Amino acid sequence: MTCSALYGKASLKDLDKDLGFLDSQGLFPEIYLSAELLDTLDEAKVTSMIRWREEGKSLTFHAPFADLAPGGFDPRVLEITRLRFSQVMGLAQRVGPEQIVFHPGFDEFRFAFREQLWLDNSLRVWGELLEEAARVDTRVCLENVFDTRPDHLVRLREELGKELGFCFDIGHFLLFSKVTLKEWLDAFSDGLFELHLHDNDGKQDLHLPVGEGGFDFKTLCCAIEGASLEPLVVLEHHTWKETQRSLMNFQRLLEERCPDDGSPP
């Protein structure tokens, strides 16, 4: 398996420390932008991000998601969702991230299993966001969260165009998916812009290092290689020690050979 670039998780709150750590590990940052910190944006942190980019180094953003509902019903909730997305895109215009990960906000129980309703409500929000992303020259990725299958996400891309991509989160897949890994990868296909790698026990979203839970990462790596995909890869963990362990485990996986046809072992 090859990946276009290897990243680790960073927070806007501890940005300079996280940037220093990730740089020491040979990783680029995916910076989580919390709503609170967007409201009180520290210009020194913006300067740090701009300086990082001026040095020719890549970074990505992860947009806020708590309480937001881009496919929701309540116009007030949509208003605050659009506000948060606008804040993210404003910062993107200044910093120039390679791409930005958003949560699509679909939960089959909350939407009473009516995917079409979510799709209809979502189209305008994501359409507006893609137009803004084109103006600031960044890519938009939607991440699977509570999604049990990829169908509705693929339908959204069919409606909006191939500028919309996907971030496949392995931990969320392990917890919530009702279909196989192959079905997800086949569905996302050339829209697979990013992978979030972390592991868990199938019960809680623990964000364990790669290979320290229940997921078969070898099969994933070989499937990605077999499909000739090169997504950006993020080791998404809560601590530096977990990131270091995950990096070591992932590098060991990359050194292992897949079958000549690229199919899973």
C-alpha positions as CSV (number, residue, x, y, z in Angstrom):
1,M,0.0,0.0,0.0
2,T,1.1,3.6,-0.7
3,C,-0.4,6.7,0.7
4,S,-0.2,10.3,-0.7
5,A,1.0,11.6,2.7
6,L,1.0,10.5,6.4
7,Y,-0.5,12.7,9.0
8,G,-1.2,12.8,12.8
9,K,-3.9,14.5,14.9
10,A,-3.3,18.0,16.1
11,S,-5.5,20.3,18.1
12,L,-5.9,24.1,17.7
13,K,-5.7,24.4,21.4
14,D,-2.1,23.0,21.7
15,L,-1.1,23.7,18.2
16,D,2.6,24.7,18.5
17,K,3.4,21.7,20.8
18,D,1.5,19.3,18.5
19,L,3.2,20.7,15.4
20,G,6.6,20.2,17.0
21,F,5.8,16.7,18.0
22,L,4.4,15.7,14.6
23,D,7.3,17.3,12.8
24,S,9.7,15.2,14.9
25,Q,7.9,12.1,13.8
26,G,7.9,13.0,10.1
27,L,4.1,13.5,10.2
28,F,1.9,16.3,8.9
29,P,-0.9,17.7,11.0
30,E,-4.7,17.3,10.7
31,I,-5.8,20.1,12.9
32,Y,-9.1,19.8,14.7
33,L,-11.0,23.1,14.9
34,S,-13.3,23.2,17.8
35,A,-16.2,25.6,17.8
36,E,-15.0,27.3,21.0
37,L,-11.6,28.0,19.6
38,L,-13.0,29.2,16.3
39,D,-15.0,31.8,18.2
40,T,-11.8,33.0,20.0
41,L,-9.3,32.5,17.3
42,D,-5.8,33.3,18.4
43,E,-3.9,35.1,15.6
44,A,-0.6,33.7,16.9
45,K,-2.0,30.2,16.0
46,V,-3.0,31.4,12.6
47,T,0.5,32.7,12.1
48,S,1.9,29.3,13.1
49,M,-0.2,27.5,10.5
50,I,0.7,30.0,7.8
51,R,4.3,29.7,8.6
52,W,4.1,25.9,8.4
53,R,2.6,26.2,4.9
54,E,5.1,28.7,3.8
55,E,7.8,26.2,4.7
56,G,6.3,23.9,2.1
57,K,4.7,21.5,4.5
58,S,1.2,20.1,4.2
59,L,-1.7,20.3,6.7
60,T,-5.4,19.5,6.7
61,F,-8.3,20.6,8.8
62,H,-11.0,18.6,10.7
63,A,-14.1,20.8,11.0
64,P,-16.2,21.0,14.2
65,F,-19.1,18.5,14.4
66,A,-20.7,18.5,17.9
67,D,-24.4,19.6,17.8
68,L,-24.2,20.4,14.1
69,A,-26.7,19.0,11.6
70,P,-26.0,19.8,7.9
71,G,-28.9,17.6,6.9
72,G,-31.2,18.7,9.8
73,F,-34.7,20.2,9.9
74,D,-34.5,23.1,12.3
75,P,-33.6,26.3,10.5
76,R,-31.8,27.7,13.6
77,V,-29.6,24.6,13.8
78,L,-28.8,24.9,10.1
79,E,-28.0,28.5,10.7
80,I,-25.3,27.7,13.3
81,T,-24.1,24.8,11.2
82,R,-23.5,27.2,8.3
83,L,-21.8,29.6,10.6
84,R,-19.3,27.0,11.8
85,F,-18.6,25.9,8.2
86,S,-18.2,29.5,7.2
87,Q,-15.6,30.0,10.0
88,V,-13.7,27.0,8.8
89,M,-13.7,28.1,5.2
90,G,-12.6,31.6,6.2
91,L,-9.6,30.1,8.1
92,A,-8.9,27.8,5.1
93,Q,-8.7,30.8,2.8
94,R,-5.9,32.2,5.0
95,V,-4.0,29.0,5.7
96,G,-4.5,26.8,2.6
97,P,-5.1,23.3,3.9
98,E,-4.9,20.4,1.4
99,Q,-8.4,19.2,2.4
100,I,-11.0,19.5,5.1
101,V,-12.9,16.7,6.8
102,F,-16.5,17.2,7.8
103,H,-19.1,14.9,9.5
104,P,-22.1,14.4,7.3
105,G,-24.5,14.1,10.2
106,F,-26.5,11.1,9.1
107,D,-27.9,8.8,11.8
108,E,-30.5,6.3,10.5
109,F,-32.3,6.3,13.9
110,R,-32.6,10.1,14.1
111,F,-33.8,10.3,10.5
112,A,-36.1,7.3,11.0
113,F,-34.3,5.3,8.3
114,R,-35.3,7.9,5.7
115,E,-32.1,8.5,3.7
116,Q,-33.8,10.5,1.0
117,L,-35.0,13.0,3.6
118,W,-31.4,13.5,4.8
119,L,-30.2,13.7,1.3
120,D,-32.7,16.4,0.3
121,N,-31.9,18.4,3.4
122,S,-28.1,18.1,2.9
123,L,-27.8,19.0,-0.8
124,R,-27.9,22.8,-0.4
125,V,-25.5,22.9,2.6
126,W,-22.9,20.7,0.9
127,G,-23.4,22.4,-2.5
128,E,-22.7,25.8,-0.9
129,L,-19.6,24.4,0.9
130,L,-18.2,22.9,-2.3
131,E,-18.5,26.2,-4.1
132,E,-16.6,27.9,-1.3
133,A,-14.0,25.2,-1.2
134,A,-13.3,25.7,-5.0
135,R,-12.8,29.4,-4.3
136,V,-10.1,28.7,-1.6
137,D,-8.6,25.8,-3.5
138,T,-9.2,23.0,-1.0
139,R,-11.0,19.7,-1.0
140,V,-14.0,18.6,1.0
141,C,-14.2,15.0,2.5
142,L,-17.2,13.6,4.3
143,E,-16.3,11.1,7.1
144,N,-18.4,8.0,7.9
145,V,-19.5,8.2,11.6
146,F,-22.7,6.4,12.6
147,D,-23.2,5.4,9.0
148,T,-24.0,1.7,8.7
149,R,-23.5,1.6,4.9
150,P,-22.1,4.0,2.2
151,D,-25.1,4.2,-0.1
152,H,-26.4,7.6,1.0
153,L,-22.9,9.2,0.9
154,V,-22.4,7.9,-2.6
155,R,-25.7,9.3,-3.7
156,L,-24.8,12.7,-2.3
157,R,-21.6,12.6,-4.4
158,E,-23.5,11.6,-7.5
159,E,-25.7,14.6,-7.0
160,L,-22.9,17.1,-6.3
161,G,-20.0,15.9,-8.4
162,K,-16.6,14.3,-7.9
163,E,-15.2,17.4,-6.2
164,L,-16.8,15.9,-3.1
165,G,-14.7,13.1,-1.5
166,F,-14.7,10.7,1.4
167,C,-12.7,10.1,4.5
168,F,-13.1,6.5,5.5
169,D,-12.8,6.1,9.3
170,I,-11.7,2.6,10.2
171,G,-12.7,2.9,13.9
172,H,-16.2,4.0,13.0
173,F,-16.5,1.3,10.4
174,L,-15.6,-1.3,13.0
175,L,-18.3,0.0,15.4
176,F,-21.2,0.8,13.1
177,S,-20.9,-0.9,9.7
178,K,-23.5,-3.5,8.6
179,V,-21.7,-4.2,5.3
180,T,-18.2,-5.4,4.5
181,L,-15.0,-3.5,4.1
182,K,-14.9,-4.3,0.4
183,E,-18.4,-2.8,-0.1
184,W,-17.2,0.5,1.5
185,L,-14.0,0.6,-0.6
186,D,-15.8,-0.3,-3.8
187,A,-18.4,2.4,-3.1
188,F,-16.0,5.1,-2.3
189,S,-13.6,4.1,-5.1
190,D,-11.9,7.2,-6.6
191,G,-13.6,9.4,-4.1
192,L,-11.5,8.0,-1.2
193,F,-9.4,11.1,-0.5
194,E,-8.5,10.2,3.1
195,L,-8.2,7.4,5.7
196,H,-8.5,7.8,9.5
197,L,-6.7,4.9,11.1
198,H,-7.3,3.9,14.7
199,D,-8.5,0.7,16.3
200,N,-11.0,-0.4,19.0
201,D,-12.6,-3.4,20.6
202,G,-15.8,-3.3,18.5
203,K,-17.7,-1.8,21.5
204,Q,-16.2,1.7,22.1
205,D,-14.5,4.3,20.0
206,L,-11.2,3.9,21.8
207,H,-8.9,5.3,19.2
208,L,-6.3,2.7,19.9
209,P,-3.1,2.5,17.9
210,V,-3.2,0.6,14.6
211,G,-3.2,-3.2,15.2
212,E,-4.0,-3.0,18.9
213,G,-7.8,-3.7,18.6
214,G,-10.0,-5.9,16.5
215,F,-9.5,-4.5,13.0
216,D,-7.6,-6.4,10.2
217,F,-5.3,-3.6,8.9
218,K,-3.4,-6.0,6.6
219,T,-6.5,-6.7,4.6
220,L,-7.2,-3.0,4.4
221,C,-3.7,-2.2,3.1
222,C,-3.8,-4.9,0.5
223,A,-7.3,-3.8,-0.7
224,I,-6.1,-0.2,-1.0
225,E,-3.1,-1.4,-3.0
226,G,-5.1,-3.7,-5.2
227,A,-7.5,-0.8,-6.1
228,S,-4.5,1.5,-6.9
229,L,-5.7,4.1,-4.5
230,E,-3.4,6.6,-2.7
231,P,-5.4,8.3,0.0
232,L,-4.0,10.7,2.5
233,V,-3.6,8.7,5.8
234,V,-4.2,10.1,9.3
235,L,-3.2,8.3,12.5
236,E,-6.0,9.6,14.6
237,H,-5.1,9.2,18.3
238,H,-5.6,11.2,21.5
239,T,-2.0,11.1,22.9
240,W,1.5,11.4,21.5
241,K,2.5,7.9,22.8
242,E,-0.4,6.3,21.0
243,T,0.5,8.1,17.8
244,Q,4.1,6.9,18.1
245,R,3.0,3.3,18.7
246,S,0.6,3.5,15.8
247,L,3.2,4.9,13.5
248,M,5.6,2.0,14.3
249,N,2.8,-0.6,13.8
250,F,1.7,1.0,10.5
251,Q,5.2,1.2,9.1
252,R,5.6,-2.4,9.9
253,L,2.4,-3.2,7.9
254,L,3.6,-1.2,5.0
255,E,6.8,-3.3,4.8
256,E,4.8,-6.5,4.5
257,R,4.1,-7.7,1.0
258,C,0.6,-8.3,-0.4
259,P,-0.2,-11.0,-3.0
260,D,1.0,-10.1,-6.4
261,D,-2.5,-9.3,-7.6
262,G,-3.0,-6.9,-4.7
263,S,-5.9,-8.9,-3.3
264,P,-6.3,-9.2,0.5
265,P,-4.3,-12.1,2.0
